[in-house]
């Protein structure tokens, strides 16, 4: 990710977020992609040209995925975190926690941006037994380009989390395009 969250802004092969939208709906609208339930497994399978490339989890689906893998989240963390979206990109062995923050007026989202380091570390604890990496990324609306967000955006990068404006490039996730 390029400093300042600018990578992928002009790409045609990304997921565009003008307001809070559903990652799965966005993916299903991209040529070559198909989403379908995987029998007996949590979440939804993401297929590209017929090959399973990722799995998407919403809210509690992520905890069903942990259960499938015999991970008792209660013995690892003290409180559930419910991601807007989580995507396990199989070939990268990486779990992406994707939080969409769309803002048009000042509000509580401002302070939520400062929690990414804690949350990323909690997710890392949860998937450590599976050997997965965790990437935590905010997809932000243009509201957050304002100068008053400079410090918080620098903080996000300083703790190895990411942000990008309005789009999430498939290549950055490691998905085919």
N, CA and C of each residue as an Amber inpcrd file, in Angstrom:
protein
   531
   0.8510000  -1.1690000   0.0000000   0.0000000   0.0000000   0.0000000
   0.8910000   1.2250000   0.0000000   0.6230000   2.1440000  -0.8620000
   1.4010000   3.3710000  -0.9600000   1.0020000   4.3030000   0.1730000
   1.9690000   4.9780000   0.7600000   1.7220000   5.9270000   1.8420000
   0.6500000   6.9180000   1.4180000  -0.2620000   7.1880000   2.3240000
  -1.3360000   8.1170000   2.0220000  -2.5570000   7.4410000   1.4500000
  -2.5270000   6.1370000   1.3280000  -3.7150000   5.4090000   0.9090000
  -4.1410000   5.6770000  -0.5100000  -3.2240000   5.9800000  -1.3910000
  -3.5970000   6.3710000  -2.7430000  -3.5560000   5.2400000  -3.7480000
  -2.9020000   4.1410000  -3.4270000  -2.7890000   3.0410000  -4.3810000
  -4.1720000   2.5600000  -4.7930000  -4.3410000   2.3500000  -6.0850000
  -5.5760000   1.7600000  -6.5690000  -6.7070000   2.7260000  -6.8130000
  -6.4960000   4.0200000  -6.5680000  -7.6000000   4.9520000  -6.7350000
  -8.1250000   4.9980000  -8.1620000  -7.2460000   4.8310000  -9.1360000
  -7.6930000   4.9370000 -10.5140000  -7.8520000   3.5720000 -11.1770000
  -7.6380000   2.5140000 -10.4280000  -7.7090000   1.1810000 -11.0190000
  -9.1400000   0.8170000 -11.3940000  -9.2600000   0.0570000 -12.4630000
 -10.5670000  -0.4400000 -12.8820000 -10.8610000  -1.7890000 -12.2360000
  -9.8560000  -2.4080000 -11.6500000 -10.0230000  -3.7500000 -11.1120000
 -10.0410000  -3.7210000  -9.5960000 -10.9920000  -3.0090000  -9.0670000
 -11.1160000  -2.9110000  -7.6260000 -12.5640000  -2.8870000  -7.2100000
 -12.7520000  -2.8600000  -5.9070000 -14.0820000  -2.7880000  -5.3360000
 -14.3260000  -1.3400000  -4.9480000 -15.3210000  -0.7170000  -5.5250000
 -15.5730000   0.7000000  -5.2910000 -16.6280000   0.8980000  -4.2200000
 -16.3210000   1.7710000  -3.2840000 -17.2190000   2.0300000  -2.1700000
 -17.5790000   3.5020000  -2.1490000 -18.7710000   3.8440000  -2.6140000
 -19.2070000   5.2210000  -2.5240000 -19.8920000   5.4640000  -1.1880000
 -20.4760000   4.4630000  -0.6500000 -21.0100000   4.4800000   0.7090000
 -20.9190000   3.0550000   1.2120000 -21.2570000   2.8390000   2.4440000
 -21.0900000   1.5030000   3.0080000 -21.8870000   0.4850000   2.1860000
 -21.1470000  -0.4210000   1.5820000 -21.7610000  -1.4410000   0.7370000
 -21.2450000  -2.8050000   1.1260000 -21.8410000  -3.7750000   0.5560000
 -21.5510000  -5.1630000   0.8430000 -20.4310000  -5.6750000  -0.0560000
 -19.3460000  -6.1380000   0.5440000 -18.1970000  -6.6710000  -0.1840000
 -18.6180000  -7.8060000  -1.1140000 -19.4680000  -8.6850000  -0.6340000
 -19.8750000  -9.8310000  -1.4360000 -20.6420000  -9.3990000  -2.6830000
 -21.5040000  -8.4050000  -2.5440000 -22.2310000  -7.9020000  -3.7170000
 -21.2740000  -7.2860000  -4.7220000 -20.3010000  -6.5490000  -4.2170000
 -19.3050000  -5.9360000  -5.1010000 -18.5450000  -7.0170000  -5.8810000
 -18.0840000  -8.0430000  -5.1910000 -17.3210000  -9.1140000  -5.8490000
 -18.1520000  -9.8330000  -6.9040000 -19.4070000 -10.1010000  -6.5870000
 -20.2410000 -10.8640000  -7.5170000 -20.5300000 -10.0940000  -8.8040000
 -20.2990000  -8.7940000  -8.7910000 -20.5230000  -7.9790000  -9.9880000
 -19.2890000  -7.8490000 -10.8690000 -18.1840000  -8.5070000 -10.5010000
 -16.9500000  -8.4280000 -11.2780000 -16.8570000  -9.6560000 -12.1840000
 -16.5810000  -9.4110000 -13.4540000 -16.5030000 -10.4730000 -14.4520000
 -15.5260000 -11.5670000 -14.0130000 -15.9790000 -12.8100000 -14.0900000
 -15.1450000 -13.9600000 -13.7380000 -15.3680000 -14.4520000 -12.3230000
 -15.9890000 -13.6370000 -11.4870000 -16.2220000 -14.0100000 -10.0850000
 -17.6190000 -14.5780000  -9.8890000 -17.6880000 -15.5320000  -8.9850000
 -18.9530000 -16.1620000  -8.6070000 -18.8640000 -16.4580000  -7.1100000
 -19.8920000 -16.1520000  -6.3700000 -19.9190000 -16.4450000  -4.9410000
 -20.9730000 -17.5000000  -4.6680000 -20.6290000 -18.4500000  -3.8160000
 -21.5690000 -19.5190000  -3.4810000 -21.2330000 -20.0780000  -2.1110000
 -22.2450000 -20.5390000  -1.4310000 -22.0720000 -21.2040000  -0.1490000
 -21.2710000 -22.4870000  -0.3620000 -20.3590000 -22.7610000   0.5500000
 -19.6030000 -24.0090000   0.5120000 -20.3010000 -24.9550000   1.4870000
 -20.8240000 -26.0760000   1.0130000 -21.5850000 -26.9670000   1.8980000
 -20.8070000 -27.3210000   3.1730000 -21.4650000 -27.1140000   4.2970000
 -20.8840000 -27.4740000   5.5870000 -19.8110000 -26.5330000   6.1100000
 -19.5990000 -25.4080000   5.4310000 -18.5740000 -24.4680000   5.8890000
 -19.1660000 -23.0770000   6.0880000 -18.5420000 -22.3280000   6.9750000
 -18.9990000 -20.9760000   7.2810000 -18.6670000 -20.0210000   6.1510000
 -19.4400000 -18.9700000   6.0690000 -19.1670000 -17.9230000   5.0980000
 -19.5680000 -18.3150000   3.6970000 -18.9970000 -17.5910000   2.7490000
 -19.3110000 -17.7750000   1.3420000 -18.0090000 -17.9650000   0.5810000
 -18.0020000 -18.9060000  -0.3360000 -16.8340000 -19.1250000  -1.1790000
 -16.7760000 -18.1130000  -2.2990000 -15.5880000 -17.6250000  -2.5900000
 -15.3590000 -16.7000000  -3.6960000 -14.6040000 -17.4840000  -4.7670000
 -15.2270000 -17.6100000  -5.9170000 -14.6590000 -18.3820000  -7.0150000
 -14.2920000 -17.4500000  -8.1580000 -13.1310000 -17.6820000  -8.7360000
 -12.7270000 -16.9570000  -9.9360000 -12.5170000 -17.9900000 -11.0270000
 -13.2820000 -17.8440000 -12.0870000 -13.2590000 -18.7890000 -13.2010000
 -13.3370000 -20.2350000 -12.7080000 -14.2190000 -20.4560000 -11.7330000
 -14.4930000 -21.7910000 -11.2190000 -13.5890000 -22.2700000 -10.0990000
 -12.5280000 -21.5520000  -9.7800000 -11.5900000 -21.9670000  -8.7420000
 -11.8270000 -21.1760000  -7.4550000 -11.8790000 -21.8950000  -6.3280000
 -12.0530000 -21.2470000  -5.0310000 -10.7900000 -20.4500000  -4.7050000
 -10.9250000 -19.1280000  -4.5670000  -9.7690000 -18.2710000  -4.3000000
  -9.8280000 -17.6030000  -2.9300000 -11.0390000 -17.5440000  -2.3470000
 -11.1840000 -16.8580000  -1.0610000 -12.4740000 -17.2950000  -0.3900000
 -12.5730000 -16.9220000   0.8740000 -13.8150000 -17.1120000   1.6140000
 -14.1450000 -15.7980000   2.3080000 -15.4070000 -15.4230000   2.2570000
 -15.8710000 -14.1930000   2.9020000 -16.6830000 -14.5380000   4.1430000
 -16.4720000 -13.7340000   5.1750000 -17.1990000 -13.9220000   6.4210000
 -17.7990000 -12.5940000   6.8540000 -19.0500000 -12.6450000   7.2480000
 -19.7080000 -11.4740000   7.8220000 -19.9520000 -11.7450000   9.2950000
 -19.6910000 -10.7380000  10.0740000 -19.9980000 -10.7630000  11.5020000
 -19.7230000 -12.1350000  12.1350000 -20.7680000 -12.8550000  12.5500000
 -20.6040000 -14.1170000  13.2790000 -20.1330000 -15.2880000  12.4250000
 -20.1960000 -15.1520000  11.0910000 -19.6570000 -16.2110000  10.2300000
 -18.1870000 -16.4670000  10.5310000 -17.4660000 -15.4150000  10.8770000
 -16.0450000 -15.5680000  11.1940000 -15.8610000 -16.5070000  12.3890000
 -16.7340000 -16.4060000  13.3870000 -16.6250000 -17.2750000  14.5680000
 -17.0450000 -18.6990000  14.2540000 -17.9450000 -18.8970000  13.2950000
 -18.2790000 -20.2400000  12.8280000 -17.0710000 -20.8540000  12.1070000
 -16.3350000 -20.0270000  11.3750000 -15.1060000 -20.4810000  10.7230000
 -14.0870000 -20.9370000  11.7720000 -13.9340000 -20.1660000  12.8410000
 -13.0140000 -20.5620000  13.9130000 -13.4490000 -21.8950000  14.5250000
 -14.7470000 -22.0220000  14.7490000 -15.3000000 -23.2610000  15.3090000
 -14.9980000 -24.4610000  14.4070000 -15.1600000 -24.2850000  13.0890000
 -14.8340000 -25.3390000  12.1150000 -13.4070000 -25.8410000  12.3040000
 -12.5480000 -24.9250000  12.7260000 -11.1260000 -25.2250000  12.8680000
 -10.7370000 -25.5050000  14.3180000 -11.7450000 -25.8330000  15.1170000
 -11.5400000 -26.1950000  16.5290000 -10.8230000 -25.1170000  17.3360000
 -11.1510000 -23.8740000  17.0430000 -10.5950000 -22.7480000  17.7910000
 -11.6910000 -22.1850000  18.6850000 -11.4480000 -22.2240000  19.9910000
 -12.3870000 -21.6900000  20.9700000 -12.0090000 -20.2370000  21.2470000
 -12.6800000 -19.3270000  20.5580000 -12.3190000 -17.9180000  20.6530000
 -12.3660000 -17.4010000  22.0840000 -13.2750000 -17.9250000  22.9060000
 -13.4210000 -17.4530000  24.2920000 -12.1890000 -17.7420000  25.1390000
 -11.4140000 -18.7390000  24.7490000 -10.1940000 -19.0430000  25.4970000
  -9.0110000 -18.1890000  25.0240000  -9.2290000 -17.3920000  23.9580000
  -8.1460000 -16.5970000  23.3760000  -8.3370000 -15.1030000  23.6070000
  -9.5660000 -14.6140000  23.3920000  -9.8710000 -13.2060000  23.6320000
 -11.0990000 -13.1150000  24.5230000 -11.2730000 -11.9740000  25.1630000
 -12.3480000 -11.8450000  26.1450000 -13.6620000 -11.3330000  25.5670000
 -13.6230000 -10.7770000  24.3480000 -14.8430000 -10.2240000  23.7790000
 -14.8070000 -10.3670000  22.2620000 -15.9470000 -10.7370000  21.6820000
 -16.0620000 -10.8950000  20.2340000 -15.8490000  -9.5580000  19.5260000
 -15.1360000  -9.6300000  18.4230000 -15.0320000  -8.5040000  17.5020000
 -15.8170000  -8.9020000  16.2640000 -16.6660000  -8.0370000  15.7840000
 -17.4780000  -8.3600000  14.6210000 -17.0540000  -7.4750000  13.4480000
 -16.3110000  -8.0270000  12.5190000 -15.8280000  -7.2190000  11.3940000
 -16.9440000  -6.8830000  10.4130000 -16.8290000  -5.7130000   9.7540000
 -17.7650000  -5.4160000   8.6620000 -17.6790000  -6.5610000   7.6600000
 -16.4650000  -6.8590000   7.2510000 -16.2030000  -7.9720000   6.3440000
 -14.8570000  -8.5670000   6.6810000 -14.7510000  -9.8640000   6.5100000
 -13.4680000 -10.5500000   6.6300000 -13.3470000 -11.4290000   5.4000000
 -12.1470000 -11.4590000   4.8310000 -11.9190000 -12.2780000   3.6470000
 -10.6260000 -13.0480000   3.8300000 -10.7310000 -14.3550000   3.7350000
  -9.5600000 -15.2140000   3.7650000  -9.1450000 -15.4630000   2.3180000
  -7.9930000 -14.8910000   1.9290000  -7.4650000 -15.1060000   0.5820000
  -6.5650000 -16.3320000   0.6760000  -7.0400000 -17.4030000   0.1010000
  -6.4460000 -18.7230000   0.2990000  -4.9820000 -18.7850000  -0.1330000
  -4.6750000 -18.3430000  -1.3360000  -3.3040000 -18.4640000  -1.8430000
  -2.3110000 -17.6320000  -1.0180000  -2.7760000 -16.5530000  -0.4070000
  -1.8840000 -15.7100000   0.4060000  -1.8660000 -16.1230000   1.8660000
  -2.7430000 -17.0460000   2.2350000  -2.8830000 -17.4530000   3.6380000
  -3.0110000 -16.2290000   4.5280000  -3.8810000 -15.3100000   4.0810000
  -4.0560000 -14.0300000   4.7590000  -5.5210000 -13.7530000   4.9900000
  -5.8300000 -13.3650000   6.2040000  -7.1730000 -12.9240000   6.5580000
  -7.1820000 -11.4030000   6.5170000  -8.0220000 -10.8510000   5.6660000
  -8.1770000  -9.4070000   5.5800000  -9.4140000  -9.0060000   6.3790000
  -9.2100000  -8.1130000   7.3140000 -10.3300000  -7.5160000   8.0320000
 -10.5820000  -6.1920000   7.3320000 -11.7660000  -6.0400000   6.7850000
 -12.0910000  -4.8790000   5.9650000 -13.1920000  -4.0820000   6.6530000
 -12.8450000  -2.8770000   7.0390000 -13.8040000  -1.9900000   7.6930000
 -14.0810000  -0.8080000   6.7730000 -15.3300000  -0.6240000   6.4090000
 -15.7330000   0.4650000   5.5360000 -16.2200000   1.6160000   6.4110000
 -15.6120000   2.7750000   6.2310000 -15.9980000   3.9530000   7.0040000
 -16.3960000   5.0590000   6.0330000 -17.6810000   5.2980000   5.9770000
 -18.2480000   6.3150000   5.1040000 -18.7980000   7.4120000   5.9930000
 -18.3650000   8.6270000   5.7740000 -18.7430000   9.7280000   6.6500000
 -19.0620000  10.9540000   5.8150000 -20.1010000  11.6690000   6.2210000
 -20.4290000  12.9400000   5.5750000 -20.4670000  14.0760000   6.5840000
 -20.4970000  13.7420000   7.8610000 -20.4530000  14.7400000   8.9340000
 -19.5950000  14.1710000  10.0580000 -19.0690000  15.0430000  10.9130000
 -18.2370000  14.5870000  12.0300000 -19.0560000  13.6490000  12.9140000
 -18.3800000  12.6530000  13.4880000 -19.0960000  11.7100000  14.3320000
 -18.1770000  10.7400000  15.0130000 -18.7560000   9.6580000  15.5180000
 -18.0130000   8.6900000  16.3240000 -17.0130000   7.8670000  15.5220000
 -17.1350000   7.8380000  14.2090000 -16.1970000   7.0760000  13.3880000
 -14.7790000   7.5870000  13.6070000 -14.6430000   8.8710000  13.8540000
 -13.3250000   9.4720000  14.0470000 -12.4800000   8.6770000  15.0410000
 -13.0390000   8.3660000  16.1790000 -12.2930000   7.6650000  17.2220000
 -12.1460000   6.1780000  16.9250000 -13.0720000   5.6020000  16.1980000
 -12.9750000   4.1780000  15.8520000 -11.7440000   3.8910000  14.9990000
 -11.3160000   4.8610000  14.2160000 -10.1460000   4.6670000  13.3640000
  -8.8930000   4.3930000  14.1840000  -8.8960000   4.8150000  15.4220000
  -7.7200000   4.6760000  16.2770000  -7.6490000   3.3130000  16.9690000
  -8.5660000   2.4220000  16.6720000  -8.5950000   1.1140000  17.3440000
  -8.0170000  -0.0160000  16.4940000  -7.5220000   0.2910000  15.3230000
  -7.1070000  -0.7630000  14.3880000  -5.9770000  -1.6350000  14.9340000
  -5.0160000  -1.0620000  15.6340000  -3.8920000  -1.8520000  16.1340000
  -4.3660000  -2.9090000  17.1240000  -5.1900000  -2.5020000  18.0560000
  -5.7260000  -3.4450000  19.0450000  -6.5120000  -4.5580000  18.3490000
  -7.4030000  -4.1740000  17.4490000  -8.2450000  -5.1700000  16.7860000
  -7.4250000  -6.1170000  15.9160000  -6.4510000  -5.5890000  15.1790000
  -5.6050000  -6.4480000  14.3510000  -4.8870000  -7.4840000  15.2110000
  -4.3950000  -7.0620000  16.3690000  -3.6940000  -7.9870000  17.2660000
  -4.6430000  -9.0410000  17.8250000  -5.8810000  -8.6770000  18.0810000
  -6.8660000  -9.6480000  18.5610000  -7.1480000 -10.6960000  17.4790000
  -7.3300000 -10.2300000  16.2440000  -7.5550000 -11.1770000  15.1440000
  -6.3320000 -12.0600000  14.9320000  -5.1330000 -11.5150000  15.0860000
  -3.9140000 -12.3150000  14.9520000  -3.9000000 -13.4430000  15.9770000
  -4.2970000 -13.1460000  17.2040000  -4.3560000 -14.1880000  18.2380000
  -5.3180000 -15.2980000  17.8250000  -6.4600000 -14.8960000  17.2660000
  -7.4910000 -15.8720000  16.9130000  -7.0510000 -16.8250000  15.8050000
  -6.3130000 -16.3250000  14.8230000  -5.9590000 -17.1820000  13.6860000
  -4.5280000 -17.7190000  13.7590000  -3.8050000 -17.3940000  14.8210000
  -2.4290000 -17.9030000  14.9730000  -2.3690000 -19.4210000  14.8500000
  -3.3000000 -20.1860000  15.4640000  -3.2290000 -21.6530000  15.3260000
  -3.3430000 -22.1450000  13.8780000  -3.8850000 -21.3120000  12.9920000
  -4.0500000 -21.6950000  11.5850000  -2.8710000 -21.2380000  10.7270000
  -1.9600000 -20.4780000  11.3170000  -0.7970000 -19.9910000  10.5740000
  -1.1290000 -18.8910000   9.5800000  -2.2330000 -18.1950000   9.8130000
  -2.6460000 -17.1300000   8.8930000  -2.0700000 -15.7770000   9.3120000
  -1.8100000 -14.9440000   8.3110000  -1.4590000 -13.5430000   8.5520000
  -2.7520000 -12.7470000   8.6170000  -2.6880000 -11.5730000   9.2400000
  -3.8450000 -10.6910000   9.3170000  -3.4630000  -9.3180000   8.7800000
  -4.2860000  -8.8100000   7.8860000  -4.1530000  -7.4390000   7.3970000
  -5.4530000  -6.7200000   7.7360000  -5.3210000  -5.5620000   8.3330000
  -6.4800000  -4.7680000   8.7430000  -6.5150000  -3.5340000   7.8630000
  -7.6070000  -3.3460000   7.1350000  -7.6880000  -2.2320000   6.1890000
  -9.0100000  -1.4900000   6.3260000  -8.8940000  -0.1740000   6.3310000
 -10.0690000   0.6930000   6.2660000 -10.2630000   1.1330000   4.8300000
 -11.4960000   1.0630000   4.3530000 -11.8720000   1.6840000   3.0920000
 -12.6300000   2.9390000   3.5040000 -12.0190000   4.0830000   3.2290000
 -12.5410000   5.3570000   3.7200000 -13.1730000   6.1860000   2.6110000
 -14.1850000   6.9400000   2.9820000 -14.7660000   7.9030000   2.0420000
 -13.8750000   9.1420000   2.0040000 -14.1150000   9.9880000   1.0310000
 -13.3080000  11.1990000   0.8570000 -13.3650000  12.1350000   2.0580000
 -14.3400000  11.9960000   2.9130000 -14.4450000  12.8040000   4.1340000
 -13.1280000  12.7790000   4.9110000 -12.4600000  11.6470000   4.9060000
 -11.2630000  11.4620000   5.7150000  -9.9840000  12.0070000   5.0590000
 -10.1360000  12.6480000   3.9120000  -9.0020000  13.3220000   3.2770000
  -8.7320000  14.6940000   3.9090000  -9.6190000  15.1430000   4.7480000
  -9.4840000  16.4590000   5.3770000  -8.2080000  16.5230000   6.2200000
  -7.6100000  17.7050000   6.2840000  -6.3570000  17.8660000   7.0400000
  -6.4430000  17.4200000   8.4980000  -7.5990000  17.5140000   9.1060000
  -7.7140000  17.1250000  10.5180000  -7.5770000  15.6200000  10.7540000
  -7.5230000  14.8410000   9.6740000  -7.3240000  13.4000000   9.8100000
  -5.8770000  12.9810000   9.5660000  -5.0080000  13.9230000   9.2780000
  -3.6070000  13.6190000   8.9720000  -2.9630000  12.7720000  10.0690000
  -3.1110000  13.1570000  11.3170000  -2.4780000  12.4330000  12.4180000
  -3.0150000  11.0150000  12.5570000  -4.3100000  10.8540000  12.4610000
  -4.8780000   9.5170000  12.6300000  -4.5060000   8.6200000  11.4520000
  -4.4320000   9.1620000  10.2480000  -4.0230000   8.3610000   9.0920000
  -2.5560000   7.9450000   9.2180000  -1.7230000   8.8420000   9.7150000
  -0.3180000   8.4800000   9.9720000  -0.2290000   7.3930000  11.0410000
  -1.0780000   7.4970000  12.0670000  -1.0930000   6.4870000  13.1240000
  -1.4670000   5.1180000  12.5450000  -2.4950000   5.0750000  11.7200000
  -2.9380000   3.8050000  11.1240000  -1.7640000   3.1130000  10.4290000
  -1.0240000   3.8630000   9.6410000   0.1370000   3.2920000   8.9540000
   1.2320000   2.8860000   9.9300000   1.4290000   3.6730000  10.9840000
   2.5270000   3.4060000  11.9180000   2.3520000   2.1030000  12.6880000
   1.1140000   1.6140000  12.7780000   0.8520000   0.3620000  13.5060000
   0.5750000  -0.8040000  12.5370000   1.0600000  -0.6430000  11.3090000
   0.9550000  -1.6950000  10.2970000  -0.4630000  -2.0540000   9.9040000
  -1.3460000  -1.0820000   9.9720000  -2.6850000  -1.2300000   9.4180000
  -2.7040000  -0.3960000   8.1370000  -3.7940000  -0.4560000   7.4110000
  -3.8550000   0.1970000   6.1090000  -5.1390000   0.9830000   5.9600000
  -5.1040000   1.9280000   5.0530000  -6.3170000   2.6330000   4.6500000
  -6.1930000   2.9490000   3.1730000  -7.3230000   3.0670000   2.5600000
  -7.3960000   3.4260000   1.1480000  -8.7160000   4.1490000   0.9640000
  -8.7520000   5.0060000  -0.0220000  -9.9610000   5.7850000  -0.2510000
 -10.8140000   5.1780000  -1.3500000 -12.0520000   4.9070000  -1.0320000
 -13.1410000   4.5940000  -1.9660000 -13.0480000   3.2910000  -2.7390000
 -11.9440000   2.6170000  -2.7460000 -11.8110000   1.4080000  -3.5540000
 -10.8580000   0.4400000  -2.8710000 -11.0080000  -0.8050000  -3.1920000
 -10.1270000  -1.8370000  -2.6470000  -9.6360000  -2.6600000  -3.8300000
  -8.3990000  -2.4180000  -4.2830000  -7.8980000  -3.1120000  -5.4740000
  -7.8020000  -4.6210000  -5.2580000  -8.2840000  -5.3810000  -6.2130000
  -8.2180000  -6.8400000  -6.1310000  -6.7850000  -7.3160000  -6.0340000
  -5.8830000  -6.6900000  -6.7650000  -4.4750000  -7.1080000  -6.7440000
  -3.8710000  -6.9220000  -5.3530000  -4.2590000  -5.8820000  -4.6540000
  -3.7320000  -5.6590000  -3.3000000  -4.1700000  -6.7850000  -2.3730000
  -5.3670000  -7.2870000  -2.5690000  -5.8520000  -8.4110000  -1.7820000
  -5.2020000  -9.7280000  -2.2130000  -4.6170000  -9.7310000  -3.3920000
  -4.0300000 -10.9620000  -3.9190000  -5.0250000 -11.7790000  -4.7260000
  -6.1000000 -11.1210000  -5.1630000  -7.1140000 -11.8080000  -5.9660000
  -6.8730000 -11.5470000  -7.4490000  -7.2190000 -12.5090000  -8.2820000
  -7.0570000 -12.3010000  -9.7360000  -8.0120000 -11.2320000 -10.2480000
  -7.5910000 -10.5550000 -11.2970000  -8.4640000  -9.5260000 -11.8760000
  -8.5180000  -9.6460000 -13.3860000
